[in-house]
Amino acid sequence: MNMQMGALSIVTGEAVAPDCYKAFDAALGKAAKQLRRLKRALRDDKPIGPDKGALLRKWMYGTRAGAGRVG
């Protein structure tokens, strides 16, 4: 079985079983695994965005640090 999803490369699943339905299910499972791996590789290739929590803490505490201190 060969499949192509959008702009991704062709994925292939091949299986042998006495029943044609079991063979198709096994081949489909192999193709699905390849698609999951391709998707993960594409997702991991993207740059990681900034940590929003760290930016918020820096904005909340970093800009007003020392404003209330008496020294």
Z-matrix of the N, CA and C atoms (Angstrom, degrees):
N
C 1 1.431
C 2 1.531 1 107.72
N 3 1.310 2 117.68 1 131.99
C 4 1.464 3 124.18 2 176.73
C 5 1.523 4 108.53 3 -119.53
N 6 1.334 5 115.77 4 136.24
C 7 1.466 6 121.16 5 177.65
C 8 1.513 7 109.25 6 -135.50
N 9 1.325 8 115.38 7 148.40
C 10 1.454 9 120.76 8 171.52
C 11 1.517 10 107.62 9 -133.44
N 12 1.338 11 115.13 10 127.61
C 13 1.459 12 121.14 11 -178.95
C 14 1.516 13 108.91 12 -112.77
N 15 1.301 14 117.43 13 107.11
C 16 1.455 15 121.89 14 178.16
C 17 1.515 16 111.83 15 61.29
N 18 1.327 17 115.85 16 -129.84
C 19 1.464 18 121.35 17 -177.01
C 20 1.531 19 112.15 18 -89.86
N 21 1.333 20 117.88 19 0.43
C 22 1.460 21 120.70 20 179.41
C 23 1.520 22 110.33 21 -71.53
N 24 1.311 23 115.40 22 161.59
C 25 1.457 24 119.71 23 178.49
C 26 1.528 25 110.20 24 -71.54
N 27 1.304 26 116.04 25 167.70
C 28 1.457 27 121.77 26 -179.13
C 29 1.530 28 109.16 27 -73.51
N 30 1.325 29 115.84 28 132.86
C 31 1.458 30 120.96 29 175.02
C 32 1.525 31 108.02 30 -107.47
N 33 1.324 32 115.71 31 145.85
C 34 1.451 33 121.67 32 -175.02
C 35 1.516 34 109.45 33 -126.01
N 36 1.312 35 115.52 34 136.41
C 37 1.452 36 121.57 35 173.87
C 38 1.518 37 108.64 36 -129.20
N 39 1.313 38 116.20 37 131.88
C 40 1.454 39 120.59 38 -178.04
C 41 1.513 40 108.90 39 -135.55
N 42 1.343 41 116.69 40 134.24
C 43 1.461 42 120.77 41 179.99
C 44 1.524 43 109.60 42 -152.40
N 45 1.312 44 115.17 43 154.29
C 46 1.464 45 122.11 44 177.72
C 47 1.521 46 107.78 45 -125.13
N 48 1.339 47 115.85 46 130.30
C 49 1.460 48 121.36 47 177.88
C 50 1.530 49 107.79 48 -152.54
N 51 1.311 50 116.71 49 158.24
C 52 1.472 51 118.81 50 -179.97
C 53 1.529 52 112.41 51 -66.34
N 54 1.304 53 117.22 52 -28.05
C 55 1.461 54 122.12 53 179.78
C 56 1.528 55 108.66 54 -104.91
N 57 1.333 56 117.36 55 132.92
C 58 1.472 57 120.05 56 -177.33
C 59 1.531 58 111.72 57 -64.03
N 60 1.331 59 118.39 58 -31.62
C 61 1.463 60 121.15 59 -179.87
C 62 1.530 61 111.18 60 -70.04
N 63 1.335 62 116.11 61 -39.78
C 64 1.466 63 119.61 62 177.79
C 65 1.523 64 110.68 63 -67.51
N 66 1.324 65 116.92 64 -37.80
C 67 1.465 66 120.47 65 178.07
C 68 1.525 67 110.33 66 -65.00
N 69 1.333 68 116.46 67 -42.30
C 70 1.465 69 119.45 68 178.79
C 71 1.520 70 111.23 69 -65.14
N 72 1.333 71 117.46 70 -42.23
C 73 1.464 72 120.53 71 178.39
C 74 1.524 73 111.56 72 -62.13
N 75 1.333 74 116.98 73 -40.52
C 76 1.455 75 120.15 74 179.37
C 77 1.528 76 110.68 75 -66.91
N 78 1.328 77 116.97 76 -41.79
C 79 1.467 78 120.84 77 178.68
C 80 1.526 79 110.42 78 -65.73
N 81 1.311 80 116.98 79 -39.48
C 82 1.462 81 121.33 80 178.23
C 83 1.524 82 110.65 81 -64.87
N 84 1.319 83 117.53 82 -38.49
C 85 1.465 84 121.10 83 177.01
C 86 1.517 85 111.94 84 -62.71
N 87 1.329 86 116.89 85 -40.40
C 88 1.464 87 120.41 86 178.33
C 89 1.528 88 111.19 87 -67.20
N 90 1.323 89 116.87 88 -40.53
C 91 1.462 90 119.89 89 178.09
C 92 1.523 91 110.94 90 -66.58
N 93 1.332 92 117.26 91 -38.29
C 94 1.465 93 121.04 92 178.59
C 95 1.519 94 110.69 93 -63.84
N 96 1.331 95 117.07 94 -38.75
C 97 1.465 96 120.75 95 178.34
C 98 1.528 97 110.19 96 -63.39
N 99 1.328 98 117.25 97 -41.44
C 100 1.468 99 120.64 98 178.37
C 101 1.521 100 110.78 99 -63.82
N 102 1.332 101 117.17 100 -41.19
C 103 1.464 102 120.36 101 178.88
C 104 1.527 103 111.34 102 -64.38
N 105 1.346 104 117.20 103 -40.25
C 106 1.467 105 120.35 104 177.18
C 107 1.518 106 110.77 105 -61.14
N 108 1.324 107 116.40 106 -42.06
C 109 1.464 108 119.93 107 179.91
C 110 1.518 109 111.51 108 -66.87
N 111 1.338 110 117.33 109 -39.66
C 112 1.466 111 120.32 110 177.37
C 113 1.526 112 110.74 111 -63.39
N 114 1.325 113 115.83 112 -42.85
C 115 1.467 114 120.29 113 -179.92
C 116 1.526 115 110.57 114 -63.39
N 117 1.337 116 116.91 115 -42.82
C 118 1.461 117 120.61 116 179.05
C 119 1.524 118 110.81 117 -63.35
N 120 1.322 119 116.89 118 -39.91
C 121 1.465 120 120.28 119 179.26
C 122 1.524 121 110.74 120 -64.81
N 123 1.327 122 117.42 121 -39.46
C 124 1.465 123 120.27 122 177.84
C 125 1.518 124 111.19 123 -67.26
N 126 1.325 125 116.71 124 -39.71
C 127 1.464 126 121.07 125 -179.55
C 128 1.525 127 111.06 126 -67.97
N 129 1.326 128 117.00 127 -41.38
C 130 1.464 129 120.81 128 -178.61
C 131 1.518 130 112.05 129 -72.35
N 132 1.324 131 117.56 130 -18.24
C 133 1.462 132 121.67 131 -178.36
C 134 1.528 133 111.87 132 -77.35
N 135 1.338 134 117.00 133 -20.35
C 136 1.459 135 120.54 134 -177.75
C 137 1.526 136 110.35 135 -76.68
N 138 1.332 137 117.25 136 148.26
C 139 1.467 138 119.23 137 178.22
C 140 1.528 139 110.84 138 -68.36
N 141 1.315 140 115.00 139 149.77
C 142 1.460 141 121.05 140 -179.32
C 143 1.528 142 108.59 141 -83.95
N 144 1.317 143 116.45 142 133.37
C 145 1.451 144 121.64 143 -179.78
C 146 1.518 145 111.66 144 -73.02
N 147 1.327 146 116.92 145 171.66
C 148 1.466 147 120.25 146 -179.84
C 149 1.524 148 111.05 147 -69.08
N 150 1.317 149 115.70 148 154.04
C 151 1.458 150 122.05 149 176.70
C 152 1.524 151 107.78 150 -76.41
N 153 1.326 152 115.75 151 108.93
C 154 1.467 153 119.38 152 -175.75
C 155 1.518 154 111.97 153 -65.36
N 156 1.332 155 116.93 154 -34.04
C 157 1.462 156 120.04 155 178.67
C 158 1.517 157 111.57 156 -64.79
N 159 1.328 158 116.78 157 -41.87
C 160 1.463 159 120.12 158 179.57
C 161 1.519 160 110.71 159 -67.12
N 162 1.331 161 117.06 160 -39.28
C 163 1.464 162 119.65 161 178.06
C 164 1.527 163 111.11 162 -64.32
N 165 1.327 164 116.44 163 -39.51
C 166 1.462 165 120.24 164 179.51
C 167 1.530 166 110.62 165 -66.94
N 168 1.347 167 117.57 166 -43.77
C 169 1.465 168 120.09 167 178.23
C 170 1.522 169 110.91 168 -62.90
N 171 1.324 170 116.84 169 -39.86
C 172 1.461 171 120.16 170 179.07
C 173 1.528 172 110.14 171 -64.59
N 174 1.320 173 116.74 172 -40.12
C 175 1.458 174 119.91 173 179.25
C 176 1.524 175 111.18 174 -68.17
N 177 1.351 176 116.08 175 -42.08
C 178 1.463 177 119.22 176 -176.72
C 179 1.525 178 112.36 177 -72.11
N 180 1.316 179 117.05 178 -42.82
C 181 1.458 180 120.36 179 -172.37
C 182 1.526 181 113.13 180 -105.35
N 183 1.299 182 117.20 181 -27.23
C 184 1.463 183 120.14 182 -175.49
C 185 1.517 184 113.56 183 -75.51
N 186 1.331 185 117.20 184 -36.89
C 187 1.461 186 119.15 185 -176.71
C 188 1.527 187 112.00 186 -80.02
N 189 1.336 188 117.18 187 -23.40
C 190 1.455 189 119.72 188 -178.69
C 191 1.516 190 112.67 189 -110.68
N 192 1.315 191 117.05 190 15.33
C 193 1.467 192 119.80 191 -179.28
C 194 1.527 193 109.35 192 -65.10
N 195 1.291 194 116.48 193 128.19
C 196 1.456 195 121.06 194 178.14
C 197 1.520 196 113.76 195 86.72
N 198 1.344 197 118.38 196 -1.20
C 199 1.461 198 120.22 197 -177.63
C 200 1.528 199 111.01 198 -69.97
N 201 1.339 200 117.05 199 -34.63
C 202 1.473 201 119.20 200 -176.79
C 203 1.516 202 113.08 201 -99.54
N 204 1.285 203 117.22 202 5.27
C 205 1.476 204 119.81 203 -176.98
C 206 1.532 205 111.23 204 -83.59
N 207 1.284 206 114.01 205 143.84
C 208 1.458 207 120.48 206 175.60
C 209 1.516 208 106.76 207 -110.94
N 210 1.302 209 115.95 208 122.19
C 211 1.437 210 113.92 209 -176.31
C 212 1.430 211 114.27 210 -148.86
